[in-house]
Amino acid sequence: MFASLGRGLRVALEEMKKSLRHKKKTLGMIVIPLVFIFLLTTGFGGFFEQGLFIDSFSVAVVNEDQHPMAHLLMDQIRGDEGLQELIAIVEAEDGEAAEEMVGRGEVFAGVVIPEDFVGSLERGESRELILYTGPRDPFKSQVLTGVMESFMYSVSAGQSGVNAVWDYYREQGLSLEERREKIAPAIQDITFRALNAQDTMMREEQVEGINTMDPGVYYLHSVVFSLLLFAALFLGRDLIREKELGLMRRVPFTGTSIGEYYGGKILGHSVRMILFGGGFLIAAQYLFFSGWDRSLFISVGYLSLWILLILSGAGLLALLLKKTDIYFTLGNFLVFSLILLGGGLIPYYYLPYGLDRVAAFLPNHHYLQGIQQIRLGDFQGMIFQGMLIFLGSLLFFILGVLRINRGAGDPS
């Protein structure tokens, strides 16, 4: 057993030495991924920005109320920096003009603050704002309705308090003019308090997920995993070619069985990919991102398990398909499908409906999800998954050895 293991390791070392002889190829494997990481991070970094993104739109506003508080409301709308990025306010002469502008498509919506809007609050009444919208974009209509309701609530939040003060002054025998004079500061104070309070009534919480990762880190892992898929593709191609050229039948003359040769070849490619992928992750993350931490080295161990699984699976698939053209056609289709649908270019959140569910069955999707769990410190949750990956690797490896030993006498 130990002699067989030694012969397999000797084959693995020979495979690793072959890769070191091609210095230009090795340099290309370092430079090209860095270029792709930079391009992908620059091009698709917007997918990792948090928030709700919709195009800005114009709104025609008509203020028919001459009360000072109505002007305060308009100033508050114009002074909101968040709204300025979303809504461009256009002045209109009257409600009819605003409605016509909406109909012609000059603005998305029209808002009318009716005459005596604030005065109605003083009398304990409530006049409604008027909103004109078109059917083009119901989502924007919903957003605008929410904005209007927010500011209506801001102004009317102190209505009951104002009414109580109004009744108190009336009981004291003050005239209508005296009550109006005294109630104005109360309205302003309550309204300002409501406007200030709205900034503290909502706290934004961010749900951690794939798209909350730093885009550079995301594409660092994505590119390394994509390189693993291509390495697996070429490993299988080499195995089939060696068998087609009759090289496999010459292996026993070297004192090494075909099973030992196959095992050593898989092991050699795996160790080479672990050294390259792990070293690349550590160096790139240290130089360009967050530096070294425990999660980085756990990520390298996690990647190593996936390398064993993917390469042993590719070797088994090559032995089953036997033909180079069939294997390469199917292999290319699988690799590019995994990259596109598994999150290699964009997070699966943004895939068309239905395709996002396909991602749940793809290995690179689970790899990136695992990296996210490691980043969040959920190391215990990764133990079971790591055991499954290792057992899968062992199963593929054993099946591959059995398959190649069984077909040792097959000239095809």
C-alpha positions as CSV (number, residue, x, y, z in Angstrom):
1,M,0.0,0.0,0.0
2,F,2.7,2.4,1.0
3,A,4.7,1.5,-2.1
4,S,1.7,2.2,-4.3
5,L,1.2,5.6,-2.5
6,G,4.8,6.4,-3.1
7,R,4.6,5.7,-6.8
8,G,1.5,7.9,-7.0
9,L,3.2,10.7,-5.2
10,R,6.2,10.4,-7.6
11,V,3.8,10.9,-10.6
12,A,2.3,13.9,-8.8
13,L,5.7,15.5,-8.4
14,E,6.4,15.0,-12.1
15,E,3.2,16.7,-12.9
16,M,4.1,19.7,-10.8
17,K,7.6,19.9,-12.3
18,K,6.1,20.1,-15.8
19,S,4.1,23.2,-14.8
20,L,7.2,25.0,-13.4
21,R,9.1,24.5,-16.7
22,H,6.7,26.9,-18.5
23,K,7.6,30.2,-17.0
24,K,5.6,32.3,-19.5
25,K,2.5,30.2,-18.9
26,T,2.9,30.6,-15.2
27,L,3.4,34.4,-15.5
28,G,0.3,34.6,-17.7
29,M,-1.7,32.6,-15.0
30,I,-0.8,35.4,-12.5
31,V,-1.3,38.5,-14.7
32,I,-4.4,37.6,-16.7
33,P,-6.6,36.9,-13.6
34,L,-5.5,40.2,-12.1
35,V,-6.6,42.0,-15.3
36,F,-10.0,40.2,-15.3
37,I,-10.5,41.0,-11.6
38,F,-9.9,44.6,-12.3
39,L,-12.2,44.7,-15.3
40,L,-15.0,42.8,-13.6
41,T,-14.8,44.9,-10.4
42,T,-14.8,48.1,-12.4
43,G,-17.6,47.0,-14.8
44,F,-19.9,45.3,-12.4
45,G,-19.1,47.0,-9.1
46,G,-22.5,48.8,-9.3
47,F,-24.3,45.4,-8.5
48,F,-22.8,45.5,-5.0
49,E,-24.0,49.0,-4.1
50,Q,-26.8,48.9,-1.5
51,G,-30.2,50.6,-1.8
52,L,-33.1,51.0,-4.2
53,F,-32.2,52.3,-7.7
54,I,-34.7,54.0,-10.0
55,D,-34.3,56.7,-12.6
56,S,-35.0,60.2,-11.5
57,F,-38.1,61.9,-12.8
58,S,-39.8,65.4,-12.9
59,V,-42.8,66.5,-11.0
60,A,-44.9,69.6,-11.6
61,V,-45.8,71.3,-8.3
62,V,-48.6,73.9,-7.9
63,N,-48.8,75.7,-4.5
64,E,-52.2,77.4,-4.3
65,D,-51.9,78.0,-0.5
66,Q,-50.4,81.3,0.5
67,H,-50.0,80.4,4.2
68,P,-46.4,80.7,5.4
69,M,-46.5,77.0,6.5
70,A,-47.3,75.9,2.9
71,H,-44.1,77.7,1.7
72,L,-42.2,76.0,4.6
73,L,-43.5,72.6,3.2
74,M,-42.2,73.5,-0.3
75,D,-38.8,74.6,1.1
76,Q,-38.6,71.3,3.0
77,I,-39.2,69.3,-0.2
78,R,-36.7,71.4,-2.2
79,G,-34.0,71.1,0.6
80,D,-34.2,67.3,0.9
81,E,-30.9,66.1,-0.7
82,G,-32.2,62.6,-1.1
83,L,-35.3,63.8,-3.0
84,Q,-33.2,66.1,-5.2
85,E,-31.4,63.1,-6.6
86,L,-34.7,61.3,-7.3
87,I,-37.3,64.1,-8.1
88,A,-36.8,67.3,-10.2
89,I,-39.4,69.9,-9.2
90,V,-41.0,72.0,-11.9
91,E,-43.3,75.0,-11.1
92,A,-46.7,75.0,-12.8
93,E,-49.3,77.8,-13.0
94,D,-52.3,75.8,-11.8
95,G,-53.7,72.3,-11.4
96,E,-55.0,72.3,-15.0
97,A,-51.6,73.2,-16.4
98,A,-50.0,70.5,-14.2
99,E,-52.4,67.9,-15.5
100,E,-51.7,68.9,-19.1
101,M,-48.0,68.6,-18.6
102,V,-48.5,65.1,-17.2
103,G,-50.7,64.2,-20.2
104,R,-48.1,65.5,-22.7
105,G,-45.3,63.5,-21.0
106,E,-43.3,66.6,-20.0
107,V,-43.3,65.6,-16.4
108,F,-44.0,62.3,-14.7
109,A,-46.6,63.6,-12.2
110,G,-48.3,66.7,-10.9
111,V,-48.9,67.7,-7.3
112,V,-51.3,70.5,-6.2
113,I,-51.2,72.0,-2.7
114,P,-54.8,73.3,-2.5
115,E,-55.8,76.7,-1.3
116,D,-56.2,77.0,2.5
117,F,-54.5,73.6,3.0
118,V,-52.7,74.7,6.2
119,G,-55.6,76.9,7.3
120,S,-57.8,73.8,7.3
121,L,-55.5,72.3,10.0
122,E,-56.1,75.3,12.2
123,R,-59.8,74.7,12.0
124,G,-59.5,70.9,12.7
125,E,-60.1,70.0,9.1
126,S,-57.9,68.3,6.6
127,R,-57.8,69.1,2.9
128,E,-56.0,66.6,0.7
129,L,-53.1,67.1,-1.7
130,I,-53.9,66.4,-5.3
131,L,-51.8,64.0,-7.3
132,Y,-51.8,63.6,-11.1
133,T,-49.9,60.6,-12.5
134,G,-49.7,58.7,-15.8
135,P,-49.9,54.9,-16.2
136,R,-46.3,54.6,-17.5
137,D,-44.6,53.5,-14.3
138,P,-46.8,52.4,-11.4
139,F,-43.7,51.8,-9.2
140,K,-42.6,55.5,-9.5
141,S,-46.2,56.5,-8.7
142,Q,-46.1,54.4,-5.6
143,V,-42.8,56.1,-4.6
144,L,-44.2,59.6,-5.2
145,T,-47.4,58.7,-3.2
146,G,-45.2,57.6,-0.3
147,V,-43.2,60.9,-0.5
148,M,-46.4,62.9,-0.4
149,E,-47.9,61.0,2.5
150,S,-44.7,61.4,4.4
151,F,-44.8,65.2,4.1
152,M,-48.5,65.3,4.7
153,Y,-48.0,63.4,8.0
154,S,-45.2,65.8,8.8
155,V,-47.5,68.8,8.5
156,S,-50.5,67.2,10.1
157,A,-48.6,65.4,12.9
158,G,-49.3,68.4,15.2
159,Q,-52.9,68.8,14.2
160,S,-54.4,67.5,17.5
161,G,-51.9,69.6,19.5
162,V,-52.8,72.7,17.5
163,N,-56.5,72.1,18.0
164,A,-56.0,71.8,21.8
165,V,-54.1,75.1,21.9
166,W,-56.8,76.7,19.7
167,D,-59.6,75.6,22.1
168,Y,-57.6,76.7,25.1
169,Y,-57.2,80.3,23.7
170,R,-60.9,80.3,22.8
171,E,-61.9,79.4,26.3
172,Q,-59.7,82.2,27.5
173,G,-61.9,84.6,25.6
174,L,-59.4,85.6,22.9
175,S,-60.7,86.9,19.6
176,L,-60.2,85.1,16.3
177,E,-57.4,87.4,15.3
178,E,-55.6,87.0,18.6
179,R,-56.0,83.3,18.4
180,R,-54.5,83.2,14.9
181,E,-51.6,85.3,16.0
182,K,-50.8,83.1,19.0
183,I,-51.4,79.8,17.2
184,A,-48.9,80.5,14.4
185,P,-45.8,79.9,16.6
186,A,-47.3,76.7,17.9
187,I,-48.0,75.4,14.4
188,Q,-44.4,76.2,13.3
189,D,-42.9,74.6,16.4
190,I,-44.9,71.4,16.1
191,T,-44.3,71.1,12.4
192,F,-40.6,71.6,12.8
193,R,-40.5,68.9,15.4
194,A,-42.4,66.6,13.1
195,L,-40.0,67.3,10.2
196,N,-37.0,66.7,12.4
197,A,-38.4,63.6,13.9
198,Q,-38.9,61.9,10.5
199,D,-35.1,61.5,10.2
200,T,-34.9,59.4,13.3
201,M,-38.1,57.3,13.0
202,M,-36.5,54.8,10.5
203,R,-33.3,52.9,10.9
204,E,-31.9,51.2,7.9
205,E,-30.6,47.6,8.5
206,Q,-28.5,45.9,5.8
207,V,-29.1,42.2,5.3
208,E,-25.8,40.5,4.6
209,G,-25.6,38.5,1.4
210,I,-23.4,37.9,-1.6
211,N,-24.0,41.4,-3.0
212,T,-22.8,43.0,0.3
213,M,-19.3,41.7,-0.3
214,D,-16.6,44.0,-1.6
215,P,-16.7,43.6,-5.4
216,G,-13.0,43.1,-5.6
217,V,-13.1,40.3,-3.1
218,Y,-16.1,38.8,-4.8
219,Y,-14.4,38.7,-8.2
220,L,-11.1,37.6,-6.7
221,H,-12.8,34.4,-5.6
222,S,-15.0,34.2,-8.7
223,V,-12.0,34.4,-11.1
224,V,-10.0,31.8,-9.1
225,F,-12.9,29.4,-9.2
226,S,-13.3,30.0,-12.9
227,L,-9.6,29.2,-13.4
228,L,-10.2,26.0,-11.5
229,L,-13.1,25.0,-13.8
230,F,-10.8,25.5,-16.9
231,A,-8.0,23.6,-15.2
232,A,-10.4,20.7,-14.7
233,L,-11.5,20.9,-18.3
234,F,-7.9,20.6,-19.6
235,L,-7.0,17.9,-17.1
236,G,-9.8,15.7,-18.5
237,R,-8.7,16.5,-22.1
238,D,-5.1,15.4,-21.3
239,L,-6.3,12.1,-19.8
240,I,-8.4,11.3,-22.9
241,R,-5.6,12.2,-25.3
242,E,-3.1,10.1,-23.4
243,K,-5.4,7.1,-23.6
244,E,-6.2,7.8,-27.3
245,L,-2.4,8.0,-28.1
246,G,-1.8,4.7,-26.3
247,L,0.3,6.3,-23.6
248,M,-1.7,4.7,-20.8
249,R,-0.8,1.2,-22.0
250,R,2.9,2.0,-21.6
251,V,2.6,3.2,-18.0
252,P,2.9,-0.3,-16.5
253,F,6.3,-0.7,-18.1
254,T,7.6,2.1,-15.7
255,G,6.7,0.0,-12.7
256,T,3.6,2.1,-11.9
257,S,0.1,0.8,-12.4
258,I,-2.5,2.8,-14.4
259,G,-4.5,3.4,-11.2
260,E,-1.4,4.8,-9.5
261,Y,-0.6,7.0,-12.5
262,Y,-4.2,8.3,-12.6
263,G,-4.2,9.0,-8.9
264,G,-0.9,10.8,-9.0
265,K,-2.0,12.9,-12.0
266,I,-5.1,14.0,-10.2
267,L,-3.2,14.6,-7.0
268,G,-0.4,16.6,-8.8
269,H,-2.9,18.9,-10.6
270,S,-4.8,19.4,-7.3
271,V,-1.6,20.3,-5.3
272,R,-0.5,22.6,-8.1
273,M,-3.9,24.3,-8.2
274,I,-4.0,24.6,-4.4
275,L,-0.6,26.2,-4.3
276,F,-1.5,28.6,-7.1
277,G,-5.1,29.4,-6.1
278,G,-4.3,29.7,-2.4
279,G,-1.1,31.7,-2.9
280,F,-3.0,34.0,-5.4
281,L,-5.8,34.6,-2.9
282,I,-3.5,35.3,0.0
283,A,-1.2,37.7,-2.0
284,A,-4.1,39.5,-3.8
285,Q,-6.2,40.0,-0.7
286,Y,-3.2,41.1,1.4
287,L,-1.9,43.6,-1.3
288,F,-5.2,45.0,-2.6
289,F,-7.9,44.4,0.1
290,S,-8.2,43.8,3.8
291,G,-4.9,42.1,4.6
292,W,-4.4,38.9,6.4
293,D,-6.9,37.4,8.9
294,R,-8.1,34.0,10.1
295,S,-11.0,34.0,7.6
296,L,-8.5,34.3,4.7
297,F,-6.7,31.1,5.5
298,I,-9.9,29.3,6.2
299,S,-11.0,30.4,2.7
300,V,-7.9,28.8,1.3
301,G,-8.7,25.5,3.0
302,Y,-12.2,25.8,1.7
303,L,-11.0,26.4,-1.8
304,S,-8.7,23.4,-1.5
305,L,-11.6,21.1,-0.8
306,W,-13.4,22.4,-3.9
307,I,-10.2,21.9,-6.0
308,L,-10.1,18.2,-5.0
309,L,-13.8,17.8,-5.8
310,I,-13.8,19.6,-9.2
311,L,-10.6,17.9,-10.5
312,S,-11.5,14.4,-9.4
313,G,-15.0,14.9,-10.9
314,A,-13.5,16.1,-14.2
315,G,-11.2,13.1,-14.3
316,L,-14.1,10.7,-13.8
317,L,-16.2,12.5,-16.5
318,A,-13.3,12.2,-19.0
319,L,-12.9,8.5,-18.3
320,L,-16.7,8.0,-18.9
321,L,-16.9,10.0,-22.1
322,K,-13.7,8.6,-23.6
323,K,-13.8,10.9,-26.7
324,T,-11.9,14.2,-26.8
325,D,-14.4,16.1,-29.0
326,I,-17.4,15.0,-27.0
327,Y,-15.7,15.8,-23.7
328,F,-14.4,19.2,-24.8
329,T,-17.8,20.2,-26.3
330,L,-19.7,19.2,-23.2
331,G,-17.0,20.5,-20.9
332,N,-16.9,24.0,-22.5
333,F,-20.7,24.2,-22.3
334,L,-20.7,23.2,-18.6
335,V,-17.9,25.6,-17.7
336,F,-19.4,28.7,-19.4
337,S,-22.8,27.8,-18.0
338,L,-21.4,27.6,-14.5
339,I,-19.6,30.9,-14.9
340,L,-22.7,32.7,-16.3
341,L,-25.4,31.1,-14.1
342,G,-23.4,30.5,-10.9
343,G,-22.5,34.1,-10.2
344,G,-19.2,34.3,-12.1
345,L,-20.0,37.6,-13.7
346,I,-22.9,39.0,-11.7
347,P,-24.5,37.9,-8.4
348,Y,-27.3,35.5,-8.9
349,Y,-29.7,38.0,-7.3
350,Y,-29.8,39.9,-10.7
351,L,-30.4,36.9,-12.9
352,P,-33.7,36.7,-14.7
353,Y,-36.5,35.0,-12.8
354,G,-36.1,31.3,-12.9
355,L,-32.4,31.3,-13.7
356,D,-31.7,32.5,-10.2
357,R,-33.1,29.2,-8.9
358,V,-30.8,27.3,-11.2
359,A,-27.8,28.9,-9.4
360,A,-28.7,26.9,-6.3
361,F,-27.6,23.7,-8.0
362,L,-24.2,25.0,-9.3
363,P,-20.9,24.5,-7.4
364,N,-19.5,28.1,-7.9
365,H,-22.7,29.5,-6.4
366,H,-22.2,27.3,-3.3
367,Y,-18.5,28.2,-3.2
368,L,-19.2,32.0,-3.1
369,Q,-21.9,31.5,-0.5
370,G,-19.4,29.6,1.6
371,I,-16.9,32.4,1.3
372,Q,-19.6,34.8,2.5
373,Q,-20.3,32.6,5.5
374,I,-16.6,32.5,6.3
375,R,-16.4,36.3,6.1
376,L,-19.3,36.6,8.5
377,G,-17.5,34.3,11.0
378,D,-19.8,31.3,10.6
379,F,-17.0,28.8,10.7
380,Q,-19.0,26.0,12.5
381,G,-21.6,26.2,9.8
382,M,-19.0,25.3,7.2
383,I,-17.8,22.1,8.9
384,F,-20.7,19.9,7.6
385,Q,-20.4,21.4,4.1
386,G,-16.7,20.8,4.1
387,M,-17.1,17.2,5.1
388,L,-19.6,16.6,2.3
389,I,-17.2,18.2,-0.3
390,F,-14.4,16.0,1.0
391,L,-16.5,12.8,0.9
392,G,-17.6,13.7,-2.7
393,S,-14.0,14.2,-3.7
394,L,-13.0,10.9,-2.3
395,L,-15.9,9.1,-4.0
396,F,-15.1,10.6,-7.4
397,F,-11.4,9.8,-6.9
398,I,-12.1,6.1,-6.0
399,L,-14.6,5.7,-8.9
400,G,-12.0,7.2,-11.3
401,V,-9.3,4.7,-10.1
402,L,-11.8,1.8,-10.4
403,R,-12.9,3.0,-13.9
404,I,-9.4,3.4,-15.3
405,N,-8.2,0.0,-13.8
406,R,-11.3,-1.7,-15.3
407,G,-10.6,-0.2,-18.7
408,A,-6.9,-0.7,-18.7
409,G,-7.1,-3.3,-21.5
410,D,-9.5,-1.2,-23.5
411,P,-7.7,0.1,-26.6
412,S,-10.2,3.0,-26.9
